[in-house]
Amino acid sequence: MEIIINERLRLETEIPVLKVEKIHFSWELNEHAFVDFEGLLNRNTSWRYDQICEKQIQLYLTEKGTVQRIFCGYISQFKTEEIGQTTRFYLLIKSGSELLDREPSSCSFQDVSKTYGEIVRDTVQGQSGQVIREREIDTEIGFPVICNKETPWQFAKRMADRLGSYVISDIETGKPNLWFGMRNGKEVSPFSEECYTVEMSPVGKISRVLFYVEGKEFCKIGDTMTYMEKKVTVTGVKGLYEHGNLTFQYVLEDRAFRHVSPQYGGQPPGLGFWGTIQSVKEDRVSIALDIDQKKSTGSYFYPWYPETGNIMYAMPEKGARALLHFFGEDQQEGAVIHCLNQNAQKRSYKDRGIKFKDGNYIGLTEESLTLSQGGDHTLSIDDDTVEVNTVKDLNILANDGIRIKARTLRIDTPEELIIYHG
């Protein structure tokens, strides 16, 4: 149903609204847009909240004879209060971008020729949303990126931070859409320069010049104008309707002066992801991660850093289970560091062994050290025992003395024991 708020504003909703007394509108960078309503409900109309809670609510504005939809969203909060013979309501609706901020998930992007905007688009499209990229700031990712237990909205914001940019929610369609970077708006008439506030941040990670001004007409983030002899862009919009009066407060930015250093954060160092080795090339390996249902998402080759160091090691084979580890913050400095034997999954990953083509073997576990030549001669050392086995002769030679000391000394031979002196 349509509710006329005043000569400029009207509301479309299934909620039986009798009167809207106050509206607060907010649309800012890196935030879901929202609108707060306060007013009175029509007590004579029967309705059920569960039948309309998932339906869109739309706000329209008439300017210069043209009607435009300035917001379309979904109920985020709703409550009522009985006061005398009236029922007051408090309603919060949020933009469709909030649908992108509900279910966290994990996946990887290992095709390093893709851009940040493209991988954000892939993530958002998985939630039936769309992304419009600011191509001037979009660059190739250069190295693999992992969405780790993040919602598409959180992931998009983190990727924008790497470019020193931002994301902007779509306020008109009610769908989970966003802009990656600045929206390409239109040139609009400048506001009055009689009253404004200026904010300057000339140094630090963020340097920018902002103007805070008021206006009666509605402008959108991304719209541009000339203000104080500078080409500025609208980067924030707030609106207030109260006592029948509608005003807007704007943030205008001189983007020519804007500089924001890329931000890498949100993911701590030390993260690890299990996967399956796909290919081996020299001392590097590619891996299909379990978070991608073991499907390859690119052919990036990570360095192989075995725990044994770089003196003596073997390369993992295709199909082996391995651990991708990130030594740096925000998934920087990735390397494959563990590889498990498929035939000994229950053994500790710290148990290591090297078997040579001629049958010789070196084994190193948490309990013992084993050296073997073809299985015929074996030396085993652990915390309690030193054991030597051979199918041939055992010679002990020394230029000086040989001392054998033990609580019990046992020598067992099926044939003869010969001891020479002198």
The 8 nearest C-alpha neighbors of each residue, nearest first, counted from 0:
[[1, 12, 11, 13, 2, 14, 15, 10],
 [0, 2, 11, 10, 3, 12, 9, 13],
 [3, 1, 10, 9, 4, 11, 0, 16],
 [4, 2, 9, 5, 10, 1, 8, 6],
 [3, 5, 9, 8, 19, 2, 10, 6],
 [6, 4, 8, 7, 3, 9, 243, 244],
 [5, 7, 8, 4, 3, 61, 9, 60],
 [8, 6, 61, 5, 60, 9, 62, 4],
 [9, 7, 60, 4, 5, 59, 6, 61],
 [8, 10, 3, 4, 59, 2, 58, 60],
 [9, 11, 58, 2, 1, 57, 59, 12],
 [10, 12, 1, 57, 0, 56, 2, 58],
 [13, 11, 56, 14, 0, 10, 1, 57],
 [12, 14, 0, 15, 51, 11, 56, 54],
 [13, 15, 12, 16, 51, 46, 48, 0],
 [16, 14, 41, 40, 13, 17, 44, 46],
 [17, 15, 40, 41, 14, 18, 39, 2],
 [16, 18, 41, 40, 39, 15, 19, 38],
 [17, 19, 39, 38, 16, 20, 40, 4],
 [20, 18, 38, 21, 37, 4, 39, 36],
 [19, 21, 38, 37, 18, 241, 242, 22],
 [20, 22, 241, 37, 240, 36, 19, 38],
 [23, 21, 36, 240, 35, 239, 24, 37],
 [22, 24, 239, 35, 34, 238, 240, 36],
 [23, 25, 34, 238, 237, 33, 239, 22],
 [26, 24, 237, 33, 32, 236, 34, 27],
 [27, 25, 32, 236, 235, 237, 33, 24],
 [28, 26, 235, 30, 236, 29, 25, 32],
 [27, 29, 167, 30, 166, 165, 235, 234],
 [30, 28, 166, 165, 167, 27, 156, 31],
 [31, 29, 28, 27, 32, 168, 167, 26],
 [32, 30, 168, 94, 97, 96, 33, 93],
 [31, 33, 26, 94, 25, 93, 30, 168],
 [34, 32, 93, 25, 92, 94, 24, 31],
 [33, 35, 24, 92, 23, 91, 25, 93],
 [36, 34, 91, 23, 22, 90, 24, 92],
 [37, 35, 22, 90, 21, 89, 91, 34],
 [38, 36, 89, 21, 20, 88, 19, 90],
 [37, 39, 19, 20, 18, 88, 87, 21],
 [38, 40, 87, 18, 17, 86, 88, 16],
 [41, 39, 16, 17, 86, 15, 42, 87],
 [40, 42, 17, 43, 15, 16, 44, 39],
 [41, 43, 44, 40, 86, 85, 45, 15],
 [44, 42, 41, 45, 15, 40, 46, 17],
 [45, 43, 42, 41, 15, 46, 40, 14],
 [44, 46, 43, 47, 42, 15, 41, 14],
 [47, 45, 44, 48, 14, 15, 50, 13],
 [48, 46, 49, 50, 51, 45, 14, 52],
 [47, 49, 50, 51, 52, 46, 14, 77],
 [50, 48, 52, 47, 51, 53, 46, 54],
 [51, 49, 48, 47, 52, 53, 46, 54],
 [50, 52, 54, 48, 53, 49, 13, 47],
 [51, 53, 49, 54, 48, 50, 74, 73],
 [54, 52, 51, 73, 55, 74, 50, 49],
 [55, 53, 51, 52, 73, 56, 74, 13],
 [54, 56, 73, 72, 57, 71, 53, 173],
 [55, 57, 12, 72, 71, 11, 73, 54],
 [58, 56, 71, 11, 70, 10, 55, 59],
 [57, 59, 10, 70, 69, 68, 9, 11],
 [60, 58, 68, 9, 67, 69, 8, 10],
 [59, 61, 8, 7, 67, 66, 68, 62],
 [62, 60, 66, 7, 65, 64, 67, 8],
 [63, 61, 65, 64, 60, 66, 7, 216],
 [62, 64, 65, 61, 66, 216, 7, 60],
 [63, 65, 62, 61, 66, 7, 67, 60],
 [66, 64, 62, 61, 63, 67, 60, 7],
 [65, 67, 61, 60, 62, 64, 59, 68],
 [68, 66, 60, 59, 69, 61, 65, 62],
 [67, 69, 59, 70, 58, 60, 171, 66],
 [68, 70, 59, 58, 171, 67, 60, 170],
 [71, 69, 171, 170, 58, 57, 68, 72],
 [72, 70, 57, 173, 171, 56, 170, 172],
 [73, 71, 94, 173, 93, 55, 56, 95],
 [72, 74, 92, 55, 93, 56, 75, 54],
 [73, 75, 92, 76, 91, 52, 93, 72],
 [74, 76, 92, 91, 93, 73, 77, 90],
 [77, 75, 91, 74, 90, 78, 92, 89],
 [78, 76, 90, 89, 91, 75, 79, 74],
 [77, 79, 89, 88, 90, 76, 80, 87],
 [80, 78, 88, 87, 89, 86, 81, 77],
 [79, 81, 87, 86, 82, 88, 78, 85],
 [82, 80, 86, 85, 87, 83, 79, 84],
 [83, 81, 85, 86, 84, 80, 87, 79],
 [84, 82, 85, 81, 86, 80, 87, 39],
 [83, 85, 82, 86, 81, 42, 87, 39],
 [86, 84, 82, 83, 81, 87, 39, 42],
 [87, 85, 81, 40, 80, 39, 82, 79],
 [86, 88, 39, 80, 79, 38, 40, 81],
 [89, 87, 79, 38, 78, 37, 39, 90],
 [88, 90, 37, 78, 77, 36, 79, 91],
 [89, 91, 77, 36, 35, 76, 88, 37],
 [92, 90, 35, 76, 75, 34, 74, 77],
 [91, 93, 74, 73, 75, 34, 33, 72],
 [94, 92, 33, 72, 73, 32, 75, 97],
 [93, 95, 72, 32, 96, 170, 97, 31],
 [94, 96, 173, 174, 175, 97, 72, 98],
 [97, 95, 175, 98, 94, 99, 168, 176],
 [96, 98, 100, 99, 95, 94, 31, 93],
 [97, 99, 96, 100, 95, 175, 101, 174],
 [100, 98, 97, 152, 96, 151, 101, 175],
 [101, 99, 97, 150, 152, 98, 102, 151],
 [100, 102, 99, 98, 150, 103, 97, 151],
 [101, 103, 150, 100, 104, 99, 149, 151],
 [104, 102, 150, 149, 148, 101, 105, 151],
 [103, 105, 148, 149, 150, 102, 147, 106],
 [104, 106, 147, 148, 146, 290, 149, 107],
 [107, 105, 146, 291, 290, 145, 147, 104],
 [106, 108, 145, 144, 146, 109, 291, 296],
 [107, 109, 144, 143, 110, 296, 145, 297],
 [110, 108, 297, 143, 296, 111, 299, 107],
 [109, 111, 297, 112, 108, 113, 298, 296],
 [110, 112, 141, 142, 113, 140, 109, 143],
 [113, 111, 110, 139, 114, 141, 140, 142],
 [114, 112, 139, 111, 110, 117, 140, 115],
 [115, 113, 139, 138, 117, 140, 116, 137],
 [114, 116, 118, 117, 140, 139, 119, 138],
 [115, 117, 119, 114, 118, 132, 120, 137],
 [116, 118, 120, 114, 119, 115, 113, 121],
 [117, 119, 121, 120, 115, 116, 122, 114],
 [120, 118, 122, 116, 117, 121, 155, 123],
 [119, 121, 117, 123, 118, 130, 122, 124],
 [122, 120, 118, 124, 119, 123, 117, 125],
 [121, 123, 119, 125, 120, 124, 151, 118],
 [124, 122, 120, 128, 125, 126, 121, 151],
 [125, 123, 128, 127, 126, 121, 122, 129],
 [124, 126, 123, 122, 127, 121, 128, 120],
 [125, 127, 124, 123, 128, 99, 122, 175],
 [128, 126, 124, 125, 123, 129, 175, 174],
 [129, 127, 175, 124, 176, 123, 126, 174],
 [128, 130, 176, 124, 123, 120, 177, 131],
 [131, 129, 177, 120, 178, 176, 132, 179],
 [130, 132, 178, 179, 177, 133, 129, 182],
 [133, 131, 179, 134, 116, 178, 180, 130],
 [132, 134, 180, 135, 136, 181, 179, 137],
 [133, 135, 137, 136, 132, 138, 116, 180],
 [136, 134, 133, 137, 138, 132, 180, 181],
 [135, 137, 134, 133, 138, 162, 180, 164],
 [136, 138, 134, 135, 116, 115, 114, 133],
 [139, 137, 114, 115, 140, 136, 116, 134],
 [140, 138, 114, 113, 141, 112, 115, 111],
 [139, 141, 114, 111, 142, 115, 113, 138],
 [142, 140, 111, 139, 112, 143, 113, 114],
 [141, 143, 111, 140, 144, 109, 299, 110],
 [144, 142, 109, 108, 111, 145, 110, 141],
 [145, 143, 108, 107, 142, 109, 146, 330],
 [146, 144, 107, 147, 106, 108, 143, 105],
 [145, 147, 105, 106, 107, 149, 154, 148],
 [146, 148, 105, 149, 145, 104, 106, 266],
 [149, 147, 104, 105, 103, 146, 150, 106],
 [150, 148, 103, 147, 104, 153, 154, 146],
 [149, 151, 103, 153, 100, 152, 102, 154],
 [152, 150, 154, 99, 153, 123, 122, 155],
 [151, 153, 155, 100, 150, 99, 154, 156],
 [154, 152, 150, 156, 155, 151, 149, 157],
 [153, 155, 151, 157, 152, 156, 149, 150],
 [156, 154, 152, 158, 157, 153, 119, 151],
 [155, 157, 159, 153, 154, 158, 166, 160],
 [158, 156, 160, 154, 159, 155, 153, 161],
 [157, 159, 155, 161, 160, 156, 154, 115],
 [158, 160, 164, 165, 156, 162, 161, 157],
 [161, 159, 163, 262, 157, 162, 158, 164],
 [162, 160, 261, 262, 158, 159, 163, 263],
 [161, 163, 261, 159, 164, 160, 158, 136],
 [162, 164, 261, 160, 259, 260, 161, 159],
 [163, 165, 159, 162, 160, 180, 166, 161],
 [166, 164, 159, 180, 29, 156, 28, 179],
 [165, 167, 179, 29, 178, 180, 156, 28],
 [168, 166, 178, 28, 177, 29, 169, 179],
 [167, 169, 177, 96, 31, 170, 32, 178],
 [168, 170, 177, 176, 171, 167, 96, 94],
 [171, 169, 70, 94, 71, 168, 172, 173],
 [170, 172, 70, 71, 173, 169, 69, 68],
 [173, 171, 174, 71, 170, 169, 95, 70],
 [172, 174, 95, 71, 72, 171, 94, 170],
 [173, 175, 95, 172, 176, 128, 96, 169],
 [176, 174, 96, 95, 128, 98, 99, 173],
 [177, 175, 129, 128, 174, 169, 96, 130],
 [178, 176, 168, 130, 169, 167, 179, 129],
 [177, 179, 131, 167, 166, 130, 180, 132],
 [180, 178, 132, 166, 131, 133, 177, 116],
 [181, 179, 133, 165, 166, 164, 178, 132],
 [180, 182, 133, 221, 183, 178, 179, 167],
 [181, 183, 221, 184, 178, 180, 220, 133],
 [184, 182, 221, 181, 185, 222, 133, 220],
 [185, 183, 222, 221, 182, 223, 186, 220],
 [186, 184, 222, 223, 187, 183, 221, 224],
 [185, 187, 223, 224, 222, 184, 188, 225],
 [188, 186, 224, 223, 185, 189, 222, 218],
 [187, 189, 224, 190, 186, 225, 223, 226],
 [190, 188, 224, 225, 226, 187, 191, 192],
 [189, 191, 192, 214, 188, 226, 212, 213],
 [190, 192, 193, 189, 194, 214, 212, 213],
 [193, 191, 194, 190, 195, 227, 226, 212],
 [192, 194, 191, 195, 190, 212, 196, 213],
 [195, 193, 192, 212, 191, 196, 213, 211],
 [194, 196, 212, 211, 197, 210, 192, 193],
 [197, 195, 211, 210, 212, 198, 194, 209],
 [196, 198, 210, 209, 211, 195, 199, 208],
 [199, 197, 209, 208, 210, 200, 196, 211],
 [198, 200, 208, 207, 201, 209, 197, 206],
 [199, 201, 206, 207, 202, 208, 198, 205],
 [200, 202, 206, 199, 207, 203, 205, 208],
 [203, 201, 206, 200, 205, 204, 207, 199],
 [204, 202, 205, 206, 201, 200, 259, 260],
 [203, 205, 260, 259, 206, 202, 258, 261],
 [206, 204, 259, 203, 258, 207, 260, 202],
 [205, 207, 201, 200, 258, 202, 257, 203],
 [208, 206, 257, 200, 256, 199, 201, 205],
 [207, 209, 199, 253, 198, 252, 200, 256],
 [210, 208, 252, 198, 251, 197, 199, 250],
 [209, 211, 197, 251, 196, 250, 212, 198],
 [212, 210, 250, 196, 195, 249, 197, 251],
 [213, 211, 195, 249, 248, 210, 196, 250],
 [214, 212, 248, 247, 249, 246, 215, 211],
 [213, 215, 247, 216, 246, 248, 190, 212],
 [214, 216, 246, 247, 217, 245, 213, 248],
 [217, 215, 214, 218, 247, 62, 246, 245],
 [216, 218, 215, 219, 247, 214, 62, 60],
 [219, 217, 216, 222, 220, 233, 236, 187],
 [220, 218, 222, 221, 233, 217, 236, 184],
 [219, 221, 233, 234, 222, 235, 182, 218],
 [220, 222, 184, 182, 233, 183, 232, 219],
 [223, 221, 184, 185, 233, 220, 219, 232],
 [224, 222, 232, 186, 231, 187, 185, 233],
 [225, 223, 189, 187, 231, 186, 230, 226],
 [224, 226, 230, 229, 228, 189, 231, 227],
 [225, 227, 229, 228, 189, 224, 230, 231],
 [226, 228, 229, 225, 192, 230, 231, 189],
 [229, 227, 226, 225, 230, 231, 224, 192],
 [228, 230, 226, 225, 227, 231, 253, 224],
 [231, 229, 225, 224, 253, 226, 228, 232],
 [230, 232, 253, 252, 224, 223, 251, 229],
 [233, 231, 223, 252, 251, 222, 221, 234],
 [232, 234, 251, 220, 221, 222, 250, 235],
 [235, 233, 220, 250, 251, 232, 221, 252],
 [234, 236, 27, 250, 249, 233, 26, 220],
 [237, 235, 249, 26, 248, 25, 27, 250],
 [236, 238, 25, 248, 24, 247, 26, 249],
 [237, 239, 247, 24, 23, 246, 248, 25],
 [240, 238, 23, 246, 22, 245, 24, 241],
 [239, 241, 245, 22, 21, 244, 243, 23],
 [242, 240, 21, 243, 244, 20, 239, 245],
 [243, 241, 244, 20, 240, 21, 245, 239],
 [242, 244, 241, 240, 245, 5, 20, 21],
 [243, 245, 241, 240, 242, 246, 239, 5],
 [246, 244, 240, 239, 241, 243, 215, 247],
 [247, 245, 215, 239, 238, 214, 240, 244],
 [248, 246, 238, 214, 237, 213, 215, 239],
 [247, 249, 213, 237, 212, 236, 238, 214],
 [250, 248, 236, 212, 235, 211, 213, 251],
 [249, 251, 235, 211, 234, 210, 233, 209],
 [252, 250, 233, 210, 232, 209, 231, 234],
 [253, 251, 209, 231, 232, 254, 208, 210],
 [252, 254, 231, 255, 256, 208, 230, 232],
 [253, 255, 257, 256, 252, 231, 232, 207],
 [256, 254, 253, 257, 230, 258, 231, 207],
 [257, 255, 254, 207, 253, 258, 208, 206],
 [256, 258, 207, 254, 206, 255, 253, 259],
 [259, 257, 206, 205, 207, 256, 260, 204],
 [260, 258, 205, 163, 204, 261, 206, 257],
 [259, 261, 204, 163, 262, 258, 205, 162],
 [262, 260, 163, 161, 162, 160, 259, 263],
 [261, 263, 161, 160, 264, 260, 163, 162],
 [264, 262, 329, 161, 261, 160, 265, 328],
 [265, 263, 329, 266, 262, 328, 267, 157],
 [264, 266, 329, 267, 157, 263, 328, 262],
 [265, 267, 329, 264, 328, 330, 268, 270],
 [268, 266, 328, 329, 269, 265, 270, 264],
 [269, 267, 328, 327, 326, 270, 325, 266],
 [268, 270, 326, 325, 271, 324, 267, 327],
 [269, 271, 325, 268, 324, 267, 272, 330],
 [272, 270, 324, 323, 322, 325, 269, 273],
 [271, 273, 323, 322, 274, 324, 288, 270],
 [274, 272, 322, 321, 288, 289, 323, 271],
 [273, 275, 288, 289, 287, 321, 320, 286],
 [276, 274, 320, 287, 286, 318, 319, 321],
 [275, 277, 286, 317, 318, 319, 278, 285],
 [278, 276, 286, 317, 285, 275, 318, 287],
 [277, 279, 285, 317, 284, 276, 280, 286],
 [280, 278, 284, 283, 281, 285, 317, 316],
 [279, 281, 283, 282, 284, 278, 300, 285],
 [280, 282, 283, 279, 284, 314, 302, 303],
 [283, 281, 303, 280, 302, 284, 314, 279],
 [284, 282, 302, 301, 280, 303, 300, 281],
 [285, 283, 279, 300, 301, 278, 280, 302],
 [286, 284, 300, 278, 277, 299, 276, 301],
 [285, 287, 276, 277, 275, 274, 288, 284],
 [288, 286, 295, 293, 275, 274, 294, 277],
 [289, 287, 274, 293, 290, 291, 273, 286],
 [288, 290, 293, 292, 274, 291, 273, 287],
 [289, 291, 106, 288, 292, 105, 293, 107],
 [292, 290, 293, 289, 106, 294, 288, 107],
 [291, 293, 289, 290, 294, 288, 287, 295],
 [294, 292, 289, 288, 287, 291, 274, 295],
 [295, 293, 292, 287, 291, 296, 288, 289],
 [294, 296, 287, 297, 293, 286, 288, 291],
 [297, 295, 109, 108, 294, 110, 107, 287],
 [298, 296, 110, 109, 295, 299, 108, 111],
 [297, 299, 285, 300, 110, 109, 296, 295],
 [298, 300, 285, 109, 297, 301, 110, 111],
 [301, 299, 285, 284, 283, 298, 302, 280],
 [302, 300, 283, 334, 284, 285, 335, 303],
 [303, 301, 283, 334, 282, 335, 304, 284],
 [302, 304, 335, 283, 282, 334, 336, 305],
 [303, 305, 336, 335, 302, 306, 334, 308],
 [306, 304, 336, 307, 308, 303, 337, 312],
 [305, 307, 308, 304, 336, 337, 349, 309],
 [306, 308, 305, 312, 309, 311, 310, 304],
 [309, 307, 306, 305, 310, 304, 311, 312],
 [308, 310, 311, 312, 307, 305, 304, 306],
 [311, 309, 308, 312, 307, 305, 313, 306],
 [310, 312, 309, 307, 308, 313, 305, 353],
 [313, 311, 307, 309, 310, 314, 305, 308],
 [312, 314, 315, 311, 353, 305, 316, 282],
 [313, 315, 316, 312, 282, 303, 279, 283],
 [316, 314, 319, 338, 313, 317, 276, 279],
 [315, 317, 319, 318, 314, 276, 279, 278],
 [316, 318, 276, 277, 278, 319, 315, 279],
 [317, 319, 276, 275, 316, 277, 320, 278],
 [320, 318, 276, 317, 275, 316, 321, 315],
 [321, 319, 275, 339, 338, 274, 276, 318],
 [320, 322, 338, 337, 274, 273, 275, 339],
 [321, 323, 273, 337, 335, 272, 336, 324],
 [324, 322, 335, 272, 271, 334, 273, 336],
 [323, 325, 271, 334, 333, 270, 335, 322],
 [326, 324, 333, 269, 330, 270, 332, 327],
 [325, 327, 269, 332, 268, 333, 324, 331],
 [328, 326, 331, 268, 332, 325, 330, 329],
 [327, 329, 268, 267, 330, 331, 266, 264],
 [328, 330, 266, 264, 331, 263, 267, 265],
 [331, 329, 325, 328, 327, 266, 333, 332],
 [330, 332, 327, 329, 328, 333, 325, 326],
 [333, 331, 327, 326, 325, 334, 330, 324],
 [332, 334, 325, 324, 331, 326, 330, 301],
 [333, 335, 302, 301, 324, 323, 303, 336],
 [334, 336, 323, 303, 322, 324, 304, 337],
 [335, 337, 304, 305, 322, 303, 334, 323],
 [338, 336, 322, 321, 335, 305, 339, 306],
 [337, 339, 321, 320, 315, 322, 319, 340],
 [340, 338, 320, 341, 321, 348, 344, 319],
 [341, 339, 343, 342, 344, 338, 319, 320],
 [340, 342, 343, 344, 339, 319, 320, 318],
 [343, 341, 340, 344, 339, 345, 346, 319],
 [344, 342, 340, 345, 346, 341, 339, 347],
 [343, 345, 346, 341, 342, 340, 339, 347],
 [346, 344, 343, 347, 342, 348, 340, 341],
 [347, 345, 344, 343, 348, 350, 349, 340],
 [346, 348, 349, 350, 345, 344, 364, 365],
 [347, 349, 350, 339, 346, 337, 338, 351],
 [348, 350, 347, 351, 364, 365, 346, 363],
 [351, 349, 364, 348, 347, 363, 365, 352],
 [352, 350, 363, 364, 362, 349, 353, 348],
 [351, 353, 362, 361, 363, 354, 350, 360],
 [354, 352, 361, 360, 362, 355, 351, 313],
 [353, 355, 360, 359, 361, 352, 358, 356],
 [356, 354, 359, 357, 358, 360, 353, 361],
 [355, 357, 358, 354, 359, 360, 373, 353],
 [358, 356, 355, 359, 373, 354, 372, 360],
 [359, 357, 373, 356, 355, 360, 354, 372],
 [358, 360, 372, 373, 355, 371, 357, 354],
 [361, 359, 354, 371, 353, 370, 355, 362],
 [362, 360, 370, 353, 352, 369, 371, 354],
 [361, 363, 352, 369, 368, 351, 353, 360],
 [362, 364, 368, 351, 352, 350, 367, 369],
 [365, 363, 350, 366, 367, 351, 368, 362],
 [364, 366, 367, 350, 349, 363, 368, 347],
 [367, 365, 364, 381, 382, 368, 363, 380],
 [368, 366, 381, 364, 380, 365, 363, 369],
 [367, 369, 363, 380, 379, 362, 364, 381],
 [370, 368, 379, 362, 378, 361, 380, 367],
 [371, 369, 361, 378, 377, 360, 379, 362],
 [370, 372, 377, 360, 359, 376, 374, 373],
 [373, 371, 359, 376, 374, 375, 377, 360],
 [372, 374, 358, 359, 375, 371, 357, 376],
 [373, 375, 372, 376, 371, 377, 359, 358],
 [376, 374, 373, 389, 390, 372, 377, 371],
 [375, 377, 389, 372, 388, 371, 374, 390],
 [378, 376, 371, 388, 370, 387, 379, 389],
 [377, 379, 387, 370, 369, 386, 371, 388],
 [380, 378, 369, 386, 368, 385, 377, 370],
 [379, 381, 385, 368, 367, 384, 386, 369],
 [380, 382, 367, 384, 383, 366, 368, 385],
 [381, 383, 384, 380, 366, 367, 385, 368],
 [384, 382, 381, 385, 380, 367, 366, 386],
 [385, 383, 381, 380, 386, 382, 379, 367],
 [384, 386, 380, 379, 381, 387, 383, 378],
 [385, 387, 379, 378, 384, 380, 388, 377],
 [386, 388, 378, 377, 379, 385, 389, 376],
 [389, 387, 377, 376, 378, 386, 390, 375],
 [390, 388, 376, 391, 375, 377, 387, 393],
 [389, 391, 375, 376, 388, 392, 393, 374],
 [390, 392, 389, 393, 375, 376, 388, 394],
 [393, 391, 394, 390, 389, 376, 395, 388],
 [392, 394, 391, 395, 389, 388, 390, 387],
 [393, 395, 396, 392, 391, 397, 389, 387],
 [394, 396, 393, 397, 401, 392, 398, 400],
 [397, 395, 394, 398, 401, 399, 400, 393],
 [398, 396, 399, 400, 401, 395, 394, 402],
 [397, 399, 400, 396, 401, 395, 402, 421],
 [400, 398, 397, 401, 396, 402, 395, 421],
 [401, 399, 402, 397, 398, 396, 403, 395],
 [402, 400, 403, 397, 399, 396, 395, 398],
 [401, 403, 400, 404, 399, 405, 397, 395],
 [402, 404, 401, 405, 408, 400, 406, 407],
 [405, 403, 402, 406, 408, 407, 401, 409],
 [404, 406, 407, 408, 403, 409, 402, 384],
 [407, 405, 408, 404, 409, 403, 410, 402],
 [408, 406, 405, 409, 404, 410, 403, 411],
 [407, 409, 405, 406, 410, 404, 403, 411],
 [410, 408, 411, 407, 405, 406, 412, 403],
 [409, 411, 412, 408, 416, 407, 413, 415],
 [410, 412, 409, 413, 416, 414, 415, 408],
 [413, 411, 414, 415, 410, 416, 409, 417],
 [412, 414, 415, 411, 416, 410, 417, 409],
 [415, 413, 412, 416, 411, 417, 410, 392],
 [416, 414, 412, 417, 413, 411, 418, 410],
 [415, 417, 418, 412, 414, 411, 410, 413],
 [418, 416, 415, 419, 420, 414, 412, 410],
 [417, 419, 416, 420, 415, 421, 410, 395],
 [420, 418, 417, 421, 416, 396, 395, 415],
 [419, 421, 418, 417, 400, 401, 396, 416],
 [420, 419, 418, 400, 399, 398, 417, 397]]
